[in-house]
Structures are given as C-alpha cells and as structure tokens.
Amino acid sequence: MPTLSHRERVLAALAHRETDRVPIDFGGTYTTTIYDSAYDRLKRNLGLEHPTVVYSKTRRLAIPHQSVLDRFEVDTRFLGLGPYEGDQREIDADTYLDEWGTTWRKAQDGHYLYVDGPFFNLKKPSLDLLEDRHWPDPDNPGYYRDLGERARAARATGRAVILNLPIGVVHQGQFLRGFGDWLKDLYKNRAFSERTMDMVADRWIAVATKALDLCAGNVDIVFFGDDLASQLAPLFDPEMYRALVKPRHRRMIAAVPSTTAAARFRV
C-alpha cells in the first residue's frame, strides 16, 4: 500500500483501517512521554543538543524536540495547556501548591507526590465546604497562553496533533480528598462525592471548549487521563462507576467536537 503521512497513519489506525506500518507515539501525551532526566540521557546518547522543555513541574515530563520526533519517525505531536497563573506557588524547594489547593512534595527520586489537599483527613465533609471554596478559574489566561499559535505550529509538522487536557474527575477528586477517603465517599458521602465530580467536570468542559475554539481545527485527538483500574483490578465496583463516574465522563466527552478523534482514557 502507499506510504501514509504521519497524520494519515494515526487517523487511519484510530478508524480501524489498515496502515502502512504501526503508528508510533512518543511524547504525544503526558502519559506516553519521558522524565526530563531520562530525556537528557537520551539526548546525550543520540548526540543531540537542544534545551529540554518540561510540560509539568510536578510530573517532570519532557516534550520531545522535533529532532527526536524525526529520529524515531514519531507520528504524533504534543499540544498542552500552559501553567495556571496565580493561586499556585512553591512553598519551598521541594514542595509545591497547585491551583486546586493540593500540596505536592518531591520524593527522593525526584517524582512529586500529593501529600495534602483541601479536604484531606476530614471525617465527613459537607457540601458547604465545596460551595464556599475558591476554585480555579477556567478562563485563567495562563491555560491558553499562545495556544492557538502552538496548535498551528504543531499542525505544520505533519504529525497528528494531540491536545492534552486536564485530568478527569477521579484523579482530581483524589488529589482534593485523598485516595482512600475519595473511594469511601462514593459509598458513605455520596452527595459530597457527586458534587465534587460535577464541579470538576464543569471546569473541565469550560477549559476544553475554550481550548478547542482557540486551536481552530488544528487538533486531531483530545486526550485526558483518569484512574479507573490498576493492572490487577478496577479501583472500585464497576456498578459504582456506571452510576456515579460514567455520567460525568460522558458529559465531558460530549463536549469534544466529533471532528476530533475520540477522547482516550488512561486506565
């Protein structure tokens, strides 16, 4: 069959059509890229010299340079939101407070772990705590800084452009409440759990809508991550997922225009 372009190859594979080869993704999403320290070693081994661009302070994720994409014939291109402006700060050299009020601390290997949040260690938080809290502004200009220009530049590479959007309701809820208490809330404090997910989903939809408008058709795939399972089993009862989480996921995905490929979950 004829040789396909990078973008054609990815879109054909997503449409379950035969391709000339298996598409390659390296760094197209924040779950398929590489730590900054490992990327620096990769550059040295390849004899490449360019600054390492990091997408997220807490994730320490490198965004591969065009020379690396060419070297490995990568078919995708990363596109991400910018950092939130305000409501986040470095507490000290190893501790960081994000715009949601979650505290992250650097572990010995350099990875950041969430160690505190606005609703950590509360026995049964009330809905009033959610309504009274100062939440991130989905119109914050930092998210969209130069996004349209970067989308056009990504399209010009000929790769399939993947717009990386914020994490989903499960992840964000865990970062606000703590992993174990978030799971328990599904059963013991359902009203609080549902309202938390709705507030997260509402902001996600607002951000997704504005970001896609700014990208003006220069996006092929929309990606966001959310935790549903481990390698061994689901994190919680699938019936609980269908009853509480899936309606929020469905509403989020419905906000993505059908002109882009389906949103992909990290599970």
Residue, then its C-alpha position, 0 to 999 in steps of 0.5 A: m500500500p502507499t506510504l501514509s503521512h504521519r497524520e494519515r497513519v494515526l487517523a487511519a489506525l484510530a478508524h480501524r483501517e489498515t496502515d502502512r506500518v504501526p503508528i508510533d507515539f512518543g511524547g504525544t501525551y503526558t502519559t506516553t512521554i519521558y522524565d526530563s532526566a531520562y530525556d537528557r540521557l537520551k539526548r546525550n546518547l543520540g548526540l543531540e543538543h537542544p534545551t529540554v522543555v518540561y510540560s509539568k513541574t510536578r510530573r517532570l515530563a519532557i516534550p520531545h524536540q522535533s529532532v527526536l520526533d524525526r529520529f524515531e519517525v514519531d507520528t504524533r505531536f504534543l499540544g498542552l495547556g500552559p501553567y495556571e497563573g496565580d493561586q499556585r506557588e512553591i512553598d519551598a524547594d521541594t514542595y509545591l501548591d497547585e491551583w486546586g489547593t493540593t500540596w505536592r512534595k518531591a520524593q527522593d527520586g525526584h517524582y512529586l507526590y500529593v501529600d495534602g489537599p483541601f479536604f484531606n483527613l476530614k471525617k465527613p465533609s459537607l457540601d458547604l465546604l465545596e460551595d464556599r471554596h475558591w476554585p480555579d478559574p477556567d478562563n485563567p489566561g495562563y491555560y491558553r497562553d499562545l495556544g492557538e499559535r502552538a496548535r498551528a505550529a504543531r499542525a505544520t509538522g505533519r504529525a497528528v496533533i494531540l491536545n492534552l487536557p486536564i485530568g478527569v474527575v477521579h484523579q482530581g477528586q483524589f488529589l482534593r480528598g485523598f485516595g482512600d477517603w475519595l473511594k469511601d465517599l462514593y459509598k458513605n458521602r455520596a452527595f459530597s462525592e457527586r458534587t465534587m465530580d460535577m464541579v470538576a467536570d464543569r471546569w473541565i468542559a469550560v477549559a476544553t471548549k475554550a481550548l478547542d475554539l482557540c486551536a481552530g481545527n488544528v487538533d486531531i485527538v483530545f486526550f485526558g487521563d483518569d484512574l479507573a483500574s490498576q493492572l490487577a483490578p478496577l479501583f472500585d465496583p464497576e456498578m459504582y462507576r456506571a452510576l456515579v463516574k460514567p455520567r460525568h465522563r460522558r458529559m465531558i466527552a460530549a463536549v469534544p467536537s466529533t471532528t476530533a478523534a475520540a477522547r482516550f482514557r488512561v486506565 
